[in-house]
């Protein structure tokens, strides 16, 4: 079992930055791939970024490539999403997820956090 808690969301102006954190409980965090998803009001949830258990492989949605960076610190049981050059269209609830592999965490995550709101003003 893995429990995930996100933090770091908030209100930021366009062009600004935020760093989201996803703290995981349990001793097996380092064996899970992690991902971030987002859901804007009235829209379906979409994949943002994923990282392998070792941190050696990362994947991004085209809409965030070059602006967002996913990382993890297995010693701290925490995954991060650094978001730079934010745009109003990045406004959404951001949720982290965990799964046994990057394919699984992108397609059918086994565990979800509760989400954190990110609002980008123009």
C-alpha positions in Angstrom: 0.0 0.0 0.0 1.1 3.5 -0.8 -0.5 6.7 0.4 0.3 9.9 -1.5 -0.1 13.5 -0.3 0.5 16.4 -2.6 1.5 19.9 -1.6 2.9 23.1 -3.2 -0.1 24.3 -5.2 -1.3 27.8 -5.3 -1.9 31.0 -7.3 0.8 32.3 -9.5 1.1 34.8 -12.4 1.7 33.7 -15.9 5.4 33.2 -16.4 6.0 32.2 -12.8 7.1 29.0 -11.2 5.8 26.5 -8.7 7.2 23.2 -7.3 4.7 20.5 -6.4 5.7 17.8 -3.9 4.2 14.3 -3.5 5.0 12.7 -0.2 4.6 8.9 -0.1 4.1 6.7 2.9 5.5 3.2 3.1 8.9 1.6 2.8 8.5 0.6 -0.9 8.4 4.1 -2.5 11.6 3.4 -4.3 10.1 0.5 -6.1 7.3 2.5 -7.7 7.2 4.6 -10.8 5.6 8.0 -10.2 3.5 10.3 -12.3 1.7 13.6 -12.3 -1.7 14.2 -13.9 -3.9 17.2 -14.1 -7.6 17.9 -14.5 -8.9 21.3 -15.5 -12.5 22.3 -14.8 -14.9 20.5 -17.0 -12.2 18.5 -18.7 -10.9 15.0 -18.3 -7.8 14.1 -16.4 -4.6 14.2 -18.5 -1.1 12.8 -18.1 1.6 15.4 -17.4 4.9 13.6 -16.5 6.2 10.3 -15.2 9.5 9.0 -13.7 10.9 5.5 -13.3 11.6 4.0 -9.9 15.3 4.9 -10.2 14.7 8.3 -11.7 16.7 7.3 -14.7 13.8 7.7 -17.2 11.3 10.5 -17.5 8.4 11.1 -19.8 6.4 14.3 -20.5 3.3 15.4 -22.2 4.1 17.5 -25.3 2.2 20.5 -23.7 4.8 20.7 -20.8 8.0 19.6 -22.4 10.8 22.1 -21.7 8.8 23.8 -19.0 8.1 21.1 -16.4 10.6 18.7 -14.7 9.7 15.6 -12.8 12.2 14.3 -10.2 12.2 12.1 -7.1 14.2 11.7 -3.9 13.9 8.1 -2.8 15.6 8.8 0.5 12.8 11.3 1.3 10.0 9.2 -0.2 9.0 12.3 -2.3 8.4 13.0 -5.9 8.4 16.5 -7.3 7.1 18.5 -10.3 9.0 21.7 -11.0 6.8 23.9 -13.2 8.3 26.9 -14.9 7.0 29.4 -17.5 3.5 28.7 -16.3 0.6 29.6 -18.5 -3.1 30.2 -17.7 -3.9 26.9 -19.5 -1.8 25.1 -16.9 -4.6 25.8 -14.4 -5.8 22.5 -13.0 -5.9 20.2 -10.0 -2.6 18.3 -10.1 -2.5 14.8 -8.7 0.4 12.4 -8.2 0.1 8.7 -8.9 2.1 5.6 -8.3 2.4 2.3 -10.1 4.8 -0.7 -10.5 6.2 0.6 -13.8 6.2 3.7 -16.0 3.8 2.0 -18.4 1.4 1.1 -15.6 1.6 4.5 -13.8 0.8 6.3 -17.1 -2.0 4.0 -18.2 -3.5 2.5 -15.0 -2.1 4.0 -11.8 -2.7 1.9 -8.7 -2.5 4.7 -6.2 -3.6 8.4 -6.3 -3.1 11.4 -4.1 -6.0 13.8 -3.3 -4.7 16.6 -5.6 -3.5 20.2 -5.2 -4.9 23.2 -7.0 -2.7 25.2 -9.3 -4.1 28.5 -10.6 -2.2 30.6 -13.2 -3.5 34.1 -13.7 -3.0 36.1 -16.9 
